[in-house]
Amino acid sequence: MQFTWQYNHQTPRKLRSALKMSGVTSTLMKVAIYHGGKMLINGQEKWAVDMVHNGDSYSLVLPPEMANDQVDESTAPINIAYEDRDFLVLNKPAGVATVPAHNVTMADSLVNRVKYYYHHQGYENQVTHVATRLDKDTSGLVIFPKHRFAHAVLDRQLKRHEVKKNYLALVSGQLRTAHGYVDAPIRRNPESFVKREVAPGGKASVTEYWLKEQRPNWSLVKIRLHTGRTHQIRVHFTFLHHPLIGDAMYGRSTDLIGRQALHCYWIQFYSPFKEKLITVEAPLPADFRQVLHIK
């Protein structure tokens, strides 16, 4: 796969510096140098120390990525919310894991389904990179970078909190404030391998929310994550004494909805390949619409 840029600066730069300026990591350059890729200036193969001048084009060529034989394919359907050459965004249904569980034969997760999809489409890169994840019983948008460069781009944005994600949740009871921040550190619960809790010494965690609708027994809230901790939304609303409806792990099991009532409906990230923000939305799933009486 080839990525090409135009150099529009008066001061010449070494090719490696120009590539870094375009977001290419040292790891990606090593792949190009040692694992079957190339670096080009004006279409000619060059070394990292060769100079790029004003008006030159310069390119990174990465070798195809072979599929992992240890990951099974699943022919179960996927719901594509957005796709271009570099990114695939899926609308994940509740009940499907993002990645396969360990020690499970013929797993059916989004990763397994995407592997089959890439194979069926005949894409050059067959590795199923995952940039964002959702809990098994959370529905909504998940980003799959379609090659190692796109994955590096998303990793950098995630570390800088530049990937924006909005959720809708049904929480128990009536919230007292229409807009609030929860700034409370989260750590692993020492009595559980899976559960998390708010506690001193945990990792900094910030959740912002807006009240959208309210009934005697529940509230509909829009949520923006400012950090990305495991179970963050579920833990923070439990901390507020308003656990998510249907969240059996954190103490609110109910017949109103058969899983934790959490849906990632909006996501935004920057694509340097298209040089623009990519914004993707997912409609409310049927179980949410049923609770909200939306046809």
Phi, psi and chi 1 to 4 in degrees:
 res  aa     phi    psi   chi1   chi2   chi3   chi4
   1 MET       -  132.8 -178.4  171.7  -79.6      -
   2 GLN  -112.0  138.0 -178.8  167.2  -36.9      -
   3 PHE  -124.0  128.5  -53.6   89.5      -      -
   4 THR  -130.0  140.5  -60.2      -      -      -
   5 TRP  -130.3  160.5  -59.2  -92.3      -      -
   6 GLN  -104.1  132.1 -164.8   73.8   19.4      -
   7 TYR   -92.7  114.4 -170.5   75.8      -      -
   8 ASN  -119.6   42.2  -64.8  -44.6      -      -
   9 HIS  -120.9  145.5  -58.9  -88.7      -      -
  10 GLN   -73.3  -33.4  -65.8  -59.6  -40.7      -
  11 THR   -84.9  122.2  -56.8      -      -      -
  12 PRO   -62.1  150.6  -20.7   33.2      -      -
  13 ARG  -134.2  153.6  -82.3 -172.5  173.1   87.8
  14 LYS   -64.7  149.9  -69.0  179.5 -179.5  178.2
  15 LEU   -56.6  -41.0  178.8   53.8      -      -
  16 ARG   -63.4  -34.6   66.0 -178.8  174.9 -140.4
  17 SER   -70.5  -40.5  -62.9      -      -      -
  18 ALA   -63.4  -41.2      -      -      -      -
  19 LEU   -65.2  -41.7  -72.1  168.5      -      -
  20 LYS   -62.6  -37.4  -76.6 -171.9  175.7 -178.2
  21 MET   -60.7  -27.3 -176.9  178.1   63.1      -
  22 SER   -94.1   10.4  -62.2      -      -      -
  23 GLY    93.5    7.2      -      -      -      -
  24 VAL   -81.5  125.4  178.1      -      -      -
  25 THR   -81.7  164.3   63.4      -      -      -
  26 SER   -61.2  -35.7  -62.7      -      -      -
  27 THR   -61.9  -43.0  -61.3      -      -      -
  28 LEU   -65.4  -37.9  -71.2  170.9      -      -
  29 MET   -65.1  -36.7  -80.4 -171.7  -99.6      -
  30 LYS   -64.7  -36.9  -72.0  176.8 -177.5  176.7
  31 VAL   -61.7  -43.1  169.9      -      -      -
  32 ALA   -65.1  -38.4      -      -      -      -
  33 ILE   -78.3  -42.0  -64.5  169.5      -      -
  34 TYR  -109.6  -10.5  -59.8  112.6      -      -
  35 HIS  -129.3   34.4  -60.3  -74.0      -      -
  36 GLY    96.4    8.4      -      -      -      -
  37 GLY   -99.0 -168.7      -      -      -      -
  38 LYS  -148.3  161.8  -59.8  175.5 -176.0  177.9
  39 MET  -125.2  132.7  -65.9 -177.7  -67.4      -
  40 LEU  -125.6  150.2  -49.5  174.6      -      -
  41 ILE  -126.9  121.9  -61.0  175.5      -      -
  42 ASN    51.7   39.7  -62.9  -35.5      -      -
  43 GLY    81.5   -1.8      -      -      -      -
  44 GLN  -105.7  135.6  -58.8  -62.9  -47.3      -
  45 GLU   -66.0  132.1 -170.1  168.1   -5.7      -
  46 LYS  -136.0  170.2  -62.4  -68.2 -177.0  179.1
  47 TRP   -91.7  162.4  -62.3  100.2      -      -
  48 ALA   -62.0  -25.5      -      -      -      -
  49 VAL   -90.8   -5.4  -66.0      -      -      -
  50 ASP   -68.4  151.6  -72.9  -33.3      -      -
  51 MET   -91.7  141.7  -57.3  -58.0  -68.3      -
  52 VAL  -107.1  130.7 -176.6      -      -      -
  53 HIS  -114.0  163.8  -62.4   84.3      -      -
  54 ASN   -53.3  129.7 -175.0   37.0      -      -
  55 GLY    93.0  -12.6      -      -      -      -
  56 ASP   -72.9  152.2  -73.5  -16.4      -      -
  57 SER  -100.7  145.7   67.4      -      -      -
  58 TYR  -137.4  147.4   58.6  100.3      -      -
  59 SER  -138.9  153.3  -54.3      -      -      -
  60 LEU  -118.0  128.4  176.1   75.1      -      -
  61 VAL  -115.4  119.5 -179.7      -      -      -
  62 LEU  -106.2  141.6  -65.0  174.8      -      -
  63 PRO   -70.9  158.0   27.8  -35.0      -      -
  64 PRO   -58.9  148.5  -21.6   32.8      -      -
  65 GLU  -102.3  119.2  -61.6  176.6   47.1      -
  66 MET   -80.5  144.8  -61.0  -63.5  102.6      -
  67 ALA   -65.5  151.9      -      -      -      -
  68 ASN   -83.0  116.8 -177.2   -8.8      -      -
  69 ASP   -66.4  -17.0  -68.7  -22.5      -      -
  70 GLN   -81.0   -8.1  -58.0  -57.8  -49.3      -
  71 VAL  -103.3  123.5  176.9      -      -      -
  72 ASP   -75.3  157.2  -65.3  -43.4      -      -
  73 GLU   -95.0  144.0  -66.7 -176.0    3.6      -
  74 SER  -123.3  132.5  170.2      -      -      -
  75 THR   -87.7    4.3   59.3      -      -      -
  76 ALA   -61.3  150.5      -      -      -      -
  77 PRO   -71.7  156.9   26.3  -35.1      -      -
  78 ILE  -121.0  151.4   56.7  174.8      -      -
  79 ASN  -108.3  102.6 -175.0  -14.7      -      -
  80 ILE   -83.3  118.4  -61.5  174.2      -      -
  81 ALA   -92.0  -27.0      -      -      -      -
  82 TYR  -162.7  143.4  174.4   83.5      -      -
  83 GLU  -154.5  136.8 -175.6  175.5   15.7      -
  84 ASP  -139.1 -165.9   60.2   22.5      -      -
  85 ARG   -61.0  -29.2 -177.2 -164.1   67.6  165.5
  86 ASP  -108.3  -26.3  -51.8  -66.0      -      -
  87 PHE  -136.1  144.1  -60.3  101.7      -      -
  88 LEU  -123.4  125.3  173.5   69.6      -      -
  89 VAL  -116.5  122.8 -176.5      -      -      -
  90 LEU  -108.0  149.5  -60.8 -174.5      -      -
  91 ASN   -96.6  102.7 -176.8    9.9      -      -
  92 LYS   -80.4  130.5 -174.6 -176.0   84.8   65.9
  93 PRO   -76.8  153.3   27.4  -31.8      -      -
  94 ALA   -63.4  144.8      -      -      -      -
  95 GLY    96.3   -5.9      -      -      -      -
  96 VAL  -113.1  127.1  177.7      -      -      -
  97 ALA   -73.1  153.2      -      -      -      -
  98 THR   -72.4  -44.6  -56.4      -      -      -
  99 VAL  -123.0  154.5  -59.8      -      -      -
 100 PRO   -67.8  145.4   21.3  -30.6      -      -
 101 ALA   -74.4  153.8      -      -      -      -
 102 HIS   -70.1  147.0  -64.4  -65.1      -      -
 103 ASN    59.9   33.3  -56.7  -41.7      -      -
 104 VAL  -116.4  124.4  175.1      -      -      -
 105 THR   -78.9  135.0  -56.5      -      -      -
 106 MET    53.5   54.2  -65.5  -56.7  -66.3      -
 107 ALA   -64.5  149.4      -      -      -      -
 108 ASP  -121.6   95.5  176.6   27.3      -      -
 109 SER  -128.2  176.1   69.5      -      -      -
 110 LEU   -58.9  -38.6  -75.1 -169.3      -      -
 111 VAL   -59.1  -45.2  164.2      -      -      -
 112 ASN   -63.6  -39.0  -56.7  106.4      -      -
 113 ARG   -69.9  -39.7  -62.5 -178.4 -175.4 -167.0
 114 VAL   -68.5  -36.4  168.7      -      -      -
 115 LYS   -58.4  -44.9 -178.6  178.9 -178.9 -178.3
 116 TYR   -63.3  -41.8  171.0   78.9      -      -
 117 TYR   -61.9  -47.0  174.2   70.3      -      -
 118 TYR   -60.0  -43.4  -75.0   -0.5      -      -
 119 HIS   -61.8  -47.3 -175.4 -170.1      -      -
 120 HIS   -62.7  -35.9 -176.2   71.2      -      -
 121 GLN   -79.0  -16.5  -64.8  -64.5  112.3      -
 122 GLY    72.2   32.7      -      -      -      -
 123 TYR   -66.9  149.8  -70.4  154.2      -      -
 124 GLU   -62.4  -41.8  176.9 -177.3   -4.5      -
 125 ASN   -99.9  124.4  -63.9  -50.4      -      -
 126 GLN  -109.2    2.3  -66.7  -72.2  -44.8      -
 127 VAL   -81.7  133.8  173.2      -      -      -
 128 THR   -93.1   86.3   50.2      -      -      -
 129 HIS   -73.2  138.0  -60.3  -86.8      -      -
 130 VAL  -119.7  124.4 -173.5      -      -      -
 131 ALA   -99.2  -39.0      -      -      -      -
 132 THR  -125.7  156.6   63.1      -      -      -
 133 ARG  -135.6  155.7  -59.0 -174.3 -175.3 -169.4
 134 LEU  -128.3  149.9  -65.3  175.8      -      -
 135 ASP   -58.0  155.9  -64.9  -23.6      -      -
 136 LYS   -54.0  -42.6 -178.0  176.2 -179.8  179.8
 137 ASP   -95.8   11.8  -72.3  -31.6      -      -
 138 THR   -98.7  136.6  -62.4      -      -      -
 139 SER  -101.0  163.6   56.9      -      -      -
 140 GLY   126.0 -158.4      -      -      -      -
 141 LEU   -86.3  133.0  -61.1  169.2      -      -
 142 VAL  -133.0  134.1  178.7      -      -      -
 143 ILE   -98.8  128.8  -53.4  174.2      -      -
 144 PHE  -114.7  103.7  -75.5   81.4      -      -
 145 PRO   -63.2  139.8  -17.2   30.7      -      -
 146 LYS   -93.8    1.6  -67.3  170.1   70.4  175.1
 147 HIS  -159.8  168.3   49.3   78.6      -      -
 148 ARG   -64.7  -30.0   49.7  169.1   64.8   92.1
 149 PHE   -68.0  -46.5 -168.7    1.4      -      -
 150 ALA   -62.0  -35.9      -      -      -      -
 151 HIS   -64.7  -43.0 -161.9  171.4      -      -
 152 ALA   -61.8  -39.7      -      -      -      -
 153 VAL   -60.6  -47.6  163.8      -      -      -
 154 LEU   -68.2  -38.3 -100.8  -65.2      -      -
 155 ASP   -58.9  -42.9  -86.4  -10.2      -      -
 156 ARG   -63.9  -43.3 -172.6 -179.5  -57.3  117.0
 157 GLN   -65.7  -38.9  -68.9 -178.3   37.6      -
 158 LEU   -64.0  -41.7  -73.9  163.3      -      -
 159 LYS   -64.7  -30.7  -71.6  174.8 -177.9  175.6
 160 ARG   -90.8    6.0  -63.9  174.1  178.6  174.2
 161 HIS    58.1   37.8  -53.0  -64.5      -      -
 162 GLU   -96.9  -10.5  -65.6  169.6  -11.9      -
 163 VAL   -87.5  120.1  177.0      -      -      -
 164 LYS   -99.1  133.6  -53.6  -59.1 -178.1 -174.9
 165 LYS  -133.9  127.6  -62.1  172.6   71.6  175.9
 166 ASN  -112.5  141.2  -72.5  -10.2      -      -
 167 TYR  -123.5  159.0  -66.2   75.6      -      -
 168 LEU  -117.0  137.7  -73.6  170.2      -      -
 169 ALA  -139.9  148.0      -      -      -      -
 170 LEU  -103.0  117.8  -68.2  164.5      -      -
 171 VAL  -113.9  154.7  -57.0      -      -      -
 172 SER   -74.8  146.2   60.1      -      -      -
 173 GLY    76.7 -170.9      -      -      -      -
 174 GLN  -111.6  123.1  -65.6 -173.4  -28.0      -
 175 LEU   -71.6  145.3  -68.6  169.1      -      -
 176 ARG   -85.2  -22.1  -64.1 -179.9 -179.6  179.8
 177 THR  -121.3  145.4   56.9      -      -      -
 178 ALA   -81.2  -20.1      -      -      -      -
 179 HIS  -149.0  130.1  175.4 -135.9      -      -
 180 GLY  -154.0  164.2      -      -      -      -
 181 TYR  -117.2  139.4  -75.7   87.8      -      -
 182 VAL  -114.3  110.6 -173.4      -      -      -
 183 ASP  -114.3   89.6 -173.9   -7.4      -      -
 184 ALA  -144.8  124.5      -      -      -      -
 185 PRO   -66.1  145.0   25.0  -33.2      -      -
 186 ILE  -119.4  137.0  -67.7  175.4      -      -
 187 ARG  -134.2  167.7   71.0  175.7 -174.3 -173.7
 188 ARG   -68.5  135.8 -171.9 -170.9  -58.0  -86.1
 189 ASN   -65.7  122.0 -174.5  -43.6      -      -
 190 PRO   -63.3  -16.2   20.2  -30.8      -      -
 191 GLU   -97.6    3.6  -62.2  180.0   -1.5      -
 192 SER  -145.7  141.1  170.7      -      -      -
 193 PHE   -75.8  -24.9 -179.4   74.9      -      -
 194 VAL  -102.1  -44.1  178.9      -      -      -
 195 LYS   -72.0  150.9  -70.3 -177.2   69.7  173.3
 196 ARG  -118.2  166.4  -92.7   60.5  175.1  176.0
 197 GLU  -153.7  156.5   64.9 -178.5    7.5      -
 198 VAL   -79.1  127.3  169.2      -      -      -
 199 ALA  -164.0  149.2      -      -      -      -
 200 PRO   -57.2  142.9  -21.9   32.4      -      -
 201 GLY    88.1   -4.5      -      -      -      -
 202 GLY   -76.4  178.5      -      -      -      -
 203 LYS   -80.0  141.0  -66.1 -178.5  178.2  179.8
 204 ALA   -54.8  131.6      -      -      -      -
 205 SER  -144.3  126.8  -52.2      -      -      -
 206 VAL  -131.6  127.0  179.9      -      -      -
 207 THR  -125.8  132.5  -56.8      -      -      -
 208 GLU  -112.3  142.9 -175.3  176.9    7.3      -
 209 TYR  -142.8  156.7   68.6   85.7      -      -
 210 TRP  -131.7  132.1  -63.6  -98.9      -      -
 211 LEU   -76.9  126.3  178.4   63.5      -      -
 212 LYS  -106.6  -35.5  -55.1  -62.3  -70.8 -177.4
 213 GLU  -159.8  152.9 -168.9  175.0  -27.9      -
 214 GLN  -144.5  142.6 -159.3  156.2 -109.7      -
 215 ARG  -130.8  171.2  -67.8  -70.1 -173.6  -86.3
 216 PRO   -55.7  -33.7  -28.1   35.7      -      -
 217 ASN  -110.6   -5.5  -63.6  -39.9      -      -
 218 TRP  -153.6  163.1   54.9  -99.1      -      -
 219 SER  -131.7  139.7  -58.4      -      -      -
 220 LEU   -96.2  124.7  175.2   68.1      -      -
 221 VAL  -126.8  144.1  -70.2      -      -      -
 222 LYS   -94.1  137.7  168.2 -173.4  167.3 -177.8
 223 ILE  -129.4  136.9  -60.8  164.2      -      -
 224 ARG  -119.7  122.9  167.2   68.9   61.3   84.9
 225 LEU   -83.1  131.2  -72.1 -179.4      -      -
 226 HIS  -104.5  -10.4  -65.4  -74.4      -      -
 227 THR  -137.6  170.9   53.6      -      -      -
 228 GLY  -128.2   60.7      -      -      -      -
 229 ARG   -83.5  154.0  -51.8  -56.8  175.2 -158.7
 230 THR   -58.9  130.4  -60.5      -      -      -
 231 HIS    60.3   23.2  -63.4  178.7      -      -
 232 GLN   -55.8  -50.3  179.2  174.0  -42.3      -
 233 ILE   -63.1  -45.0  -67.6  171.5      -      -
 234 ARG   -62.3  -42.0  -60.8  162.9   66.6 -171.1
 235 VAL   -70.2  -42.8  170.9      -      -      -
 236 HIS   -66.1  -38.7  -87.7  170.0      -      -
 237 PHE   -76.7  -25.3  -81.2   91.3      -      -
 238 THR   -66.4  -40.8  -61.2      -      -      -
 239 PHE   -59.9  -34.7  175.1   69.2      -      -
 240 LEU   -79.8   -0.3  -65.5  178.7      -      -
 241 HIS    67.2   29.9  -55.4  -67.6      -      -
 242 HIS  -133.1   63.9  -65.7  -78.7      -      -
 243 PRO   -61.0  155.1   21.9  -33.2      -      -
 244 LEU   -61.8  138.2  -91.3   61.6      -      -
 245 ILE   -58.0  134.5  -62.5  -67.1      -      -
 246 GLY    81.6    3.3      -      -      -      -
 247 ASP   -92.0   87.9 -168.4  -10.2      -      -
 248 ALA   -63.2  -33.3      -      -      -      -
 249 MET   -63.1  -37.1  179.2  177.1  -69.9      -
 250 TYR  -106.5   21.8  -69.2   98.8      -      -
 251 GLY    95.3   19.5      -      -      -      -
 252 ARG  -137.8   73.8 -176.4   56.9   61.4  168.0
 253 SER   -87.7  138.4 -177.5      -      -      -
 254 THR  -155.7  157.6  176.7      -      -      -
 255 ASP   -84.7   -4.4  -67.1  -27.4      -      -
 256 LEU   -63.4  -39.1 -172.3   62.8      -      -
 257 ILE  -149.4  141.9 -168.9  169.2      -      -
 258 GLY   -86.1   19.4      -      -      -      -
 259 ARG  -164.3  172.6   47.6   98.2  174.5 -166.3
 260 GLN   -61.9  130.0   68.0 -125.6   17.7      -
 261 ALA   -82.9   76.7      -      -      -      -
 262 LEU  -138.8  129.8 -174.8   60.3      -      -
 263 HIS  -140.6  122.6  177.6   65.1      -      -
 264 CYS   -85.4  102.9  179.4      -      -      -
 265 TYR  -101.0  -10.8   74.8   93.2      -      -
 266 TRP  -147.8  135.0 -176.8   92.6      -      -
 267 ILE  -144.6  145.6 -159.4  162.1      -      -
 268 GLN  -142.6  134.2 -174.3  179.3   75.4      -
 269 PHE  -149.2  167.7   59.1   95.1      -      -
 270 TYR  -102.5  132.2 -179.4   72.8      -      -
 271 SER  -103.8  110.5  170.1      -      -      -
 272 PRO   -70.1  -17.3   27.6  -34.4      -      -
 273 PHE   -75.5  -33.7  -47.8  105.5      -      -
 274 LYS  -100.2   -9.9  -72.1 -177.2  173.1  -68.4
 275 GLU    56.8   47.5  -62.9 -175.3  -26.9      -
 276 LYS  -160.0  161.8   68.8  176.0 -174.7  178.3
 277 LEU   -73.8  138.8  -74.1  170.7      -      -
 278 ILE  -106.2  121.9  -55.8  -63.7      -      -
 279 THR  -118.2  128.2  -56.8      -      -      -
 280 VAL  -129.3  138.6 -173.0      -      -      -
 281 GLU  -124.7  149.7  -66.4 -168.3   50.9      -
 282 ALA  -125.4  135.9      -      -      -      -
 283 PRO   -68.3  162.7   25.6  -34.0      -      -
 284 LEU   -65.4  138.1  -81.9  174.7      -      -
 285 PRO   -72.0  166.3   24.1  -31.7      -      -
 286 ALA   -60.3  -38.8      -      -      -      -
 287 ASP   -67.3  -35.0   51.8    3.6      -      -
 288 PHE   -65.3  -46.3  -99.0   77.6      -      -
 289 ARG   -61.7  -35.3  -65.6 -160.4  -54.1  -89.3
 290 GLN   -65.1  -44.3 -175.7  175.3   -5.3      -
 291 VAL   -64.1  -39.7  173.3      -      -      -
 292 LEU   -86.2    0.2  -62.8  170.9      -      -
 293 HIS    58.1   43.2  -57.6  -67.4      -      -
 294 ILE  -105.0  128.0  -62.5  173.6      -      -
 295 LYS   -83.2      -  -64.9 -177.8  178.5  180.0
